[in-house]
Amino acid sequence: MATENVTNLADSEIQPAPTDFGGITRQLGPGLIISAVIVGSGELIVTPKLGAEVGFKLLWFIILGCLLKVFVQIELGRYAITRGRTTLEALNTLPGPKIMASWILWLWLAMYLCLVPQVAGMVGGVATAFKLGGANIPVSALAVMIGVSCAILLVIGRYRMVERFSTALVAIFTLTTLIAVGALQFTDFAITGSQLASGFSFQLPDNLVTAFGAFGIIGVGASELIYYPYWCLEKGYAKKVGPDDGTAAWKERANGWLKVMRIDAWVSFVIYTTATIAFYLLGAAILHAKELKVESGQMIETLSQMYRTAFGEWSFWLFLVGAVVVLYSTVFGATASNARLFADALSLFGIKKFRDGEERIRWIKIGCVLLPIAFTGVFLIFGNPVKLVFWGAVAQGLMLPFLAGGALYFHFTSPHHELRAKPLSLACLSIAAILMAALGIYQVISAFQG
């Protein structure tokens, strides 16, 4: 089973289903529910950039972009927990042509390769922030140091330590951003009711590129949707449910752990949507009003205007620390996640067959070295962190309709009828799939017309 291959952090025993909210909260552990407070490049860079370009009028789009993906996330998590398979293994079962692997895995591979420049852009953002903070070292050397430190920490197994430390700091940064929105009301850039109302005019801009990139990366992006079931497996959800033996006890356990997963997903949604809205409002109220553009050369300095306008010039250093922690923790988490996908892909494309779980873990560690080399190398060659992040963001947006379609397929082919999504959730999942497909088609048509 994939669970046996992937899971190296989870307990191996089958546990009873949790039956109360307090029990569920405790069972979530440190890795899932708190992951929601990790603000990433989508919130820190892409969302304010969109606000800077269009003002308030796409507030509805930001909220919708966060909401739609939750239903896909829950369905992919449901598959992992009830069947014990990773996301790539699940996608490999979709009908259609296969050349070594399913057609959809080739689409995923194209997106995966585009994630390299996206994370490279984050590496560049961290290096730039350190340089602005007074580091008397070339940006290229700082980027190399960031990549090396990330690889070393993951290979020696310091994921939990970095996760807990960065989560605490990013949570503080997120809370500070929410306070900044409130503090803004006491400045010349106070947000008015009419501005908020204009955010629900349900219009799309003439140029959809930035908006589409934001849609692909904010909240739970396509890459996070693919990672999420891996973390469900590593936290032991599927093992605690156990193999399907057709008994009532198995169904009870599955129901209980699916409830854990749903609560995790919705609590995460509330937290990251609130944070995303805060960054968007700051971008729309400050950067748009000041006619500032979020571009690579001045990216961190421009974004810092959101804090400096709300709090005063002293807050530049507060923003700088927050930006470093946000971007580095995202690079770190993305490397850990992409290394697991790297190992999984080697197996599914028939390149490497693992003898046991230990050999798979070895290859995950190899991925933790190769990926930072790739991230750092791409930044050193191309520079331009904003453009690099957008390459990955647009690729993720194009992948979303296929993930939503796959989630619908998993629902209708599930042998566990009583564990399927309820009618309302299924309707929302279907609407999400249709809207994601429509937006993807619109973007492709716009690109060709442009």
C-alpha positions as CSV (number, residue, x, y, z in Angstrom):
1,M,0.0,0.0,0.0
2,A,1.1,3.6,-0.7
3,T,0.5,4.4,3.0
4,E,3.2,2.0,4.0
5,N,5.6,3.5,1.5
6,V,4.9,7.1,2.3
7,T,4.2,7.1,6.0
8,N,7.3,7.5,8.1
9,L,6.1,9.9,10.7
10,A,2.7,8.5,11.6
11,D,1.8,5.9,14.2
12,S,1.1,2.5,12.7
13,E,-1.7,1.4,14.9
14,I,-5.4,1.6,14.0
15,Q,-7.1,4.0,16.4
16,P,-10.8,4.6,17.1
17,A,-12.6,7.3,15.4
18,P,-12.7,10.6,17.3
19,T,-16.2,11.4,18.5
20,D,-16.0,15.0,19.9
21,F,-14.7,18.3,18.7
22,G,-12.1,18.5,21.4
23,G,-10.8,15.1,20.5
24,I,-10.7,16.0,16.8
25,T,-8.7,19.1,17.5
26,R,-6.2,17.2,19.5
27,Q,-5.9,14.5,16.8
28,L,-5.2,17.1,14.1
29,G,-1.7,17.5,15.5
30,P,0.8,20.2,14.6
31,G,1.1,19.4,10.9
32,L,-2.3,20.1,9.5
33,I,-4.5,22.6,11.3
34,I,-1.6,25.0,11.9
35,S,-0.5,24.7,8.3
36,A,-3.3,27.0,7.5
37,V,-1.5,30.0,9.0
38,I,1.4,29.6,6.7
39,V,1.1,32.6,4.4
40,G,2.9,31.9,1.2
41,S,4.0,33.7,-2.0
42,G,0.4,33.8,-3.2
43,E,-0.7,35.9,-0.3
44,L,2.5,38.0,0.2
45,I,3.4,38.7,-3.5
46,V,0.6,37.9,-5.9
47,T,-2.4,39.0,-3.9
48,P,-1.1,42.6,-3.2
49,K,0.1,42.8,-6.8
50,L,-3.4,42.1,-8.0
51,G,-4.8,44.7,-5.6
52,A,-2.2,47.2,-6.8
53,E,-3.2,46.7,-10.4
54,V,-7.0,46.6,-10.2
55,G,-7.9,48.2,-6.9
56,F,-10.9,46.7,-4.9
57,K,-13.0,45.4,-7.8
58,L,-11.7,41.8,-7.6
59,L,-12.4,41.2,-3.9
60,W,-15.1,38.8,-4.9
61,F,-12.7,36.9,-7.1
62,I,-10.2,36.5,-4.2
63,I,-12.9,35.1,-1.9
64,L,-14.2,32.8,-4.6
65,G,-10.7,31.6,-5.5
66,C,-10.2,30.5,-1.9
67,L,-13.6,28.9,-1.5
68,L,-13.8,26.8,-4.6
69,K,-10.7,24.8,-3.9
70,V,-11.8,23.6,-0.5
71,F,-14.3,21.1,-2.0
72,V,-11.6,19.7,-4.3
73,Q,-9.2,19.4,-1.3
74,I,-11.8,17.5,0.8
75,E,-12.5,15.1,-2.0
76,L,-8.9,14.3,-2.7
77,G,-8.3,13.9,1.1
78,R,-11.4,11.5,1.2
79,Y,-9.8,9.3,-1.5
80,A,-6.4,9.2,0.4
81,I,-8.0,8.3,3.7
82,T,-10.4,5.6,2.5
83,R,-8.1,4.0,-0.1
84,G,-4.6,4.7,1.2
85,R,-3.2,6.1,-2.0
86,T,-1.2,9.2,-2.8
87,T,-2.6,11.8,-5.1
88,L,-0.4,10.8,-8.0
89,E,-1.4,7.2,-7.6
90,A,-5.0,8.3,-7.5
91,L,-4.6,10.4,-10.7
92,N,-2.9,7.5,-12.4
93,T,-6.2,5.6,-12.2
94,L,-8.2,8.1,-14.3
95,P,-9.5,6.8,-17.6
96,G,-7.7,7.8,-20.8
97,P,-4.5,7.1,-22.7
98,K,-1.3,6.0,-20.9
99,I,2.2,6.3,-22.1
100,M,4.3,5.0,-19.2
101,A,1.8,6.8,-17.0
102,S,-1.7,8.4,-17.3
103,W,-2.1,11.4,-19.5
104,I,-3.0,13.6,-16.5
105,L,0.3,12.8,-14.9
106,W,2.1,14.2,-17.9
107,L,0.0,17.4,-17.4
108,W,1.0,17.3,-13.7
109,L,4.7,16.9,-14.7
110,A,4.4,20.1,-16.8
111,M,3.0,22.0,-13.8
112,Y,5.6,20.4,-11.5
113,L,8.4,21.7,-13.7
114,C,6.9,25.2,-13.6
115,L,7.0,25.0,-9.8
116,V,10.8,25.1,-10.0
117,P,10.8,28.7,-11.2
118,Q,8.1,29.6,-8.8
119,V,10.1,28.4,-5.8
120,A,13.2,30.0,-7.4
121,G,11.4,33.3,-7.2
122,M,10.8,32.8,-3.5
123,V,14.5,32.0,-3.0
124,G,15.2,35.3,-4.8
125,G,12.7,37.1,-2.6
126,V,14.4,35.8,0.6
127,A,17.9,36.7,-0.7
128,T,16.7,40.2,-1.6
129,A,15.1,40.7,1.8
130,F,18.3,39.8,3.5
131,K,20.2,42.2,1.2
132,L,17.8,45.0,2.1
133,G,18.3,44.1,5.8
134,G,21.9,45.0,5.5
135,A,23.6,41.7,4.6
136,N,26.9,42.6,3.0
137,I,26.8,39.6,0.7
138,P,25.9,39.4,-3.0
139,V,22.3,38.3,-3.6
140,S,23.5,35.3,-5.6
141,A,25.6,34.1,-2.7
142,L,22.7,34.6,-0.3
143,A,20.5,32.6,-2.7
144,V,23.0,29.7,-2.6
145,M,23.1,29.8,1.2
146,I,19.3,29.7,1.4
147,G,19.2,26.6,-0.9
148,V,22.0,24.8,0.9
149,S,20.5,25.5,4.4
150,C,17.1,24.2,3.2
151,A,18.6,21.0,1.8
152,I,20.7,20.3,4.9
153,L,17.8,20.9,7.4
154,L,15.6,18.5,5.4
155,V,18.1,15.8,4.9
156,I,19.1,15.7,8.6
157,G,15.4,15.6,9.6
158,R,14.8,19.0,11.1
159,Y,11.4,19.5,9.5
160,R,9.4,19.6,12.7
161,M,11.8,22.1,14.3
162,V,11.6,24.5,11.4
163,E,7.8,24.0,11.0
164,R,7.1,24.9,14.6
165,F,9.4,27.9,14.7
166,S,8.3,29.3,11.3
167,T,4.6,28.7,12.0
168,A,4.8,30.7,15.2
169,L,6.5,33.6,13.5
170,V,4.2,33.5,10.4
171,A,1.2,33.4,12.7
172,I,2.4,36.6,14.3
173,F,3.1,38.2,10.9
174,T,-0.4,37.2,9.7
175,L,-2.0,38.7,12.9
176,T,0.1,41.9,12.4
177,T,-1.2,42.1,8.8
178,L,-4.8,42.0,10.1
179,I,-3.9,44.7,12.6
180,A,-2.4,46.7,9.7
181,V,-5.8,46.7,8.0
182,G,-7.4,48.1,11.1
183,A,-4.6,50.7,11.6
184,L,-5.1,51.8,8.0
185,Q,-8.5,53.3,9.0
186,F,-6.7,56.0,11.0
187,T,-4.7,57.2,7.9
188,D,-5.4,59.0,4.7
189,F,-5.8,55.6,3.0
190,A,-8.8,54.4,5.1
191,I,-11.0,51.8,3.4
192,T,-14.5,53.1,2.7
193,G,-17.8,51.2,2.5
194,S,-18.1,52.2,-1.2
195,Q,-14.7,50.7,-1.9
196,L,-15.7,47.4,-0.3
197,A,-19.0,47.4,-2.2
198,S,-17.1,47.9,-5.5
199,G,-15.3,44.7,-4.7
200,F,-18.4,42.8,-5.4
201,S,-19.3,44.2,-8.8
202,F,-18.4,40.7,-10.3
203,Q,-16.3,42.2,-13.1
204,L,-13.1,40.7,-14.6
205,P,-10.2,42.9,-15.8
206,D,-9.3,43.2,-19.5
207,N,-6.0,41.5,-18.8
208,L,-6.6,38.4,-16.8
209,V,-3.0,37.2,-16.4
210,T,-2.4,38.5,-12.8
211,A,-5.9,37.6,-11.7
212,F,-5.5,34.1,-13.1
213,G,-2.1,33.7,-11.5
214,A,-3.6,34.8,-8.2
215,F,-6.5,32.3,-8.6
216,G,-4.0,29.4,-9.2
217,I,-1.9,30.2,-6.1
218,I,-4.0,31.8,-3.3
219,G,-5.4,29.8,-0.5
220,V,-4.9,26.1,-1.5
221,G,-3.2,26.2,-4.8
222,A,-3.1,23.3,-7.2
223,S,0.3,22.2,-5.8
224,E,-1.1,22.3,-2.2
225,L,-4.2,20.3,-3.4
226,I,-1.8,17.6,-4.6
227,Y,0.4,17.8,-1.4
228,Y,-2.5,17.7,1.0
229,P,-3.3,13.9,0.7
230,Y,0.4,13.1,1.2
231,W,0.3,14.9,4.6
232,C,-3.0,13.2,5.4
233,L,-1.2,9.9,4.8
234,E,1.9,10.9,6.8
235,K,-0.2,12.0,9.7
236,G,-1.5,8.5,9.8
237,Y,-5.1,9.1,8.9
238,A,-5.4,6.2,6.5
239,K,-3.4,3.9,8.8
240,K,-5.7,4.8,11.7
241,V,-8.7,3.9,9.5
242,G,-7.0,0.7,8.4
243,P,-7.7,-1.5,5.3
244,D,-11.3,-1.8,4.2
245,D,-12.5,-5.0,5.7
246,G,-16.2,-4.3,5.0
247,T,-17.1,-4.1,8.7
248,A,-19.2,-1.5,10.5
249,A,-16.2,-0.7,12.7
250,W,-14.1,0.3,9.6
251,K,-16.9,2.6,8.3
252,E,-17.2,4.2,11.7
253,R,-13.4,4.8,11.8
254,A,-13.4,6.2,8.3
255,N,-16.3,8.5,9.1
256,G,-14.5,9.8,12.2
257,W,-11.3,10.5,10.4
258,L,-13.0,12.1,7.4
259,K,-14.7,14.4,9.9
260,V,-11.2,15.3,11.2
261,M,-10.1,16.1,7.7
262,R,-13.1,18.2,6.9
263,I,-12.8,20.3,10.0
264,D,-9.1,20.7,9.2
265,A,-9.9,21.9,5.7
266,W,-12.6,24.4,6.8
267,V,-10.7,25.8,9.7
268,S,-7.7,26.3,7.3
269,F,-10.1,28.0,4.8
270,V,-11.2,30.5,7.4
271,I,-7.6,31.4,8.4
272,Y,-6.0,31.6,5.0
273,T,-9.0,33.4,3.4
274,T,-8.9,36.0,6.2
275,A,-5.2,36.5,5.6
276,T,-5.6,36.6,1.8
277,I,-8.3,39.3,2.1
278,A,-6.1,41.4,4.4
279,F,-3.2,41.4,2.0
280,Y,-5.5,42.2,-0.9
281,L,-7.1,45.1,0.9
282,L,-3.7,46.5,1.8
283,G,-2.6,46.2,-1.8
284,A,-5.8,47.8,-3.2
285,A,-5.9,50.6,-0.6
286,I,-2.2,51.5,-0.5
287,L,-0.3,50.3,-3.5
288,H,-3.1,51.0,-6.0
289,A,-3.7,54.5,-4.6
290,K,0.0,55.3,-4.7
291,E,0.3,53.8,-8.2
292,L,3.0,51.4,-7.1
293,K,3.8,48.3,-9.1
294,V,5.0,45.1,-7.6
295,E,8.0,44.4,-9.8
296,S,11.2,42.3,-9.1
297,G,13.7,45.1,-8.7
298,Q,11.8,46.7,-5.9
299,M,9.4,43.9,-4.9
300,I,10.1,43.8,-1.1
301,E,10.5,47.5,-0.8
302,T,7.2,48.1,-2.6
303,L,5.3,45.5,-0.6
304,S,6.7,47.0,2.6
305,Q,4.7,50.2,1.9
306,M,1.6,48.3,3.1
307,Y,3.1,48.2,6.6
308,R,4.9,51.6,6.5
309,T,1.7,53.4,5.5
310,A,-0.3,51.7,8.2
311,F,2.2,51.7,11.1
312,G,4.9,54.2,10.2
313,E,8.4,53.9,8.8
314,W,9.7,51.8,11.7
315,S,7.6,48.9,10.5
316,F,9.8,48.4,7.5
317,W,12.0,46.1,9.6
318,L,8.9,44.2,10.9
319,F,7.8,43.6,7.4
320,L,11.2,42.5,6.3
321,V,11.4,39.9,9.1
322,G,7.9,38.7,8.2
323,A,8.7,38.4,4.5
324,V,11.9,36.4,5.2
325,V,10.0,33.9,7.4
326,V,7.1,33.6,5.1
327,L,9.1,33.0,1.9
328,Y,11.7,30.8,3.6
329,S,9.1,28.6,5.3
330,T,7.3,28.3,1.9
331,V,10.5,27.3,0.2
332,F,11.2,24.8,3.0
333,G,7.7,23.3,2.9
334,A,7.6,23.2,-0.9
335,T,10.9,21.3,-1.0
336,A,9.7,18.7,1.5
337,S,6.4,18.3,-0.4
338,N,8.0,18.3,-3.9
339,A,10.6,15.7,-2.8
340,R,7.8,13.3,-1.9
341,L,6.2,13.9,-5.3
342,F,9.6,13.4,-6.9
343,A,9.9,9.9,-5.4
344,D,6.3,9.0,-6.2
345,A,6.7,10.1,-9.8
346,L,9.9,8.0,-10.2
347,S,7.8,4.9,-9.4
348,L,4.7,5.8,-11.4
349,F,6.6,6.7,-14.5
350,G,8.5,3.4,-14.2
351,I,11.9,5.0,-13.7
352,K,12.6,3.5,-10.3
353,K,11.0,0.7,-8.4
354,F,11.4,0.9,-4.6
355,R,12.2,-2.3,-2.7
356,D,10.8,-1.0,0.5
357,G,9.8,2.1,2.4
358,E,13.3,2.8,3.5
359,E,14.5,3.1,-0.1
360,R,11.7,5.4,-0.9
361,I,12.7,7.6,2.0
362,R,16.3,7.6,0.7
363,W,15.0,9.0,-2.6
364,I,12.9,11.6,-0.9
365,K,16.1,12.8,0.8
366,I,17.8,12.8,-2.6
367,G,14.9,15.0,-3.9
368,C,15.5,17.3,-0.9
369,V,19.0,17.9,-2.3
370,L,18.3,18.0,-6.0
371,L,15.3,20.4,-5.8
372,P,17.1,23.2,-3.9
373,I,19.9,22.9,-6.5
374,A,17.3,23.4,-9.2
375,F,15.5,26.3,-7.4
376,T,18.7,28.1,-6.7
377,G,20.1,27.5,-10.2
378,V,17.0,28.9,-11.9
379,F,17.1,32.0,-9.8
380,L,20.8,32.6,-10.5
381,I,20.2,32.2,-14.3
382,F,16.9,34.2,-14.7
383,G,16.6,36.4,-11.6
384,N,13.3,38.4,-11.6
385,P,11.5,36.8,-8.6
386,V,8.0,38.2,-9.5
387,K,8.0,36.8,-13.0
388,L,9.4,33.4,-11.7
389,V,6.6,33.2,-9.1
390,F,4.0,33.9,-11.8
391,W,5.2,31.2,-14.1
392,G,4.3,28.7,-11.4
393,A,1.1,30.5,-10.5
394,V,-0.3,30.4,-14.0
395,A,0.7,26.7,-14.4
396,Q,-1.2,25.9,-11.2
397,G,-4.2,27.7,-12.4
398,L,-4.3,25.7,-15.6
399,M,-4.0,22.4,-13.6
400,L,-7.0,23.2,-11.3
401,P,-9.8,22.1,-13.6
402,F,-8.2,18.7,-14.1
403,L,-7.9,18.2,-10.4
404,A,-11.5,19.2,-9.9
405,G,-12.6,16.8,-12.7
406,G,-10.5,14.0,-11.1
407,A,-12.2,14.7,-7.7
408,L,-15.6,14.3,-9.3
409,Y,-14.5,11.0,-10.9
410,F,-13.2,9.7,-7.5
411,H,-16.6,10.6,-6.0
412,F,-18.7,8.8,-8.5
413,T,-16.4,5.7,-8.7
414,S,-16.0,5.3,-4.9
415,P,-17.2,1.9,-3.7
416,H,-18.1,3.4,-0.3
417,H,-21.5,5.0,-1.1
418,E,-22.1,5.9,2.5
419,L,-18.8,7.8,2.7
420,R,-19.3,9.9,-0.4
421,A,-19.9,13.6,-0.2
422,K,-23.4,14.7,0.6
423,P,-25.6,16.3,-2.1
424,L,-24.8,19.9,-1.1
425,S,-21.0,19.2,-1.1
426,L,-21.3,17.4,-4.4
427,A,-23.2,20.3,-5.9
428,C,-20.5,22.7,-4.7
429,L,-17.7,20.4,-6.0
430,S,-19.4,20.3,-9.4
431,I,-19.8,24.1,-9.5
432,A,-16.2,24.5,-8.6
433,A,-15.1,22.2,-11.4
434,I,-17.2,24.1,-13.9
435,L,-16.0,27.5,-12.9
436,M,-12.4,26.4,-12.8
437,A,-12.7,24.9,-16.3
438,A,-14.4,28.1,-17.6
439,L,-11.7,30.3,-16.1
440,G,-9.0,28.1,-17.5
441,I,-10.5,28.1,-21.0
442,Y,-11.0,31.9,-20.8
443,Q,-7.3,32.3,-19.9
444,V,-6.2,30.1,-22.8
445,I,-8.4,32.0,-25.3
446,S,-7.2,35.3,-24.0
447,A,-3.6,34.3,-24.3
448,F,-4.0,33.2,-27.9
449,Q,-6.0,36.4,-28.8
450,G,-3.3,38.5,-27.1
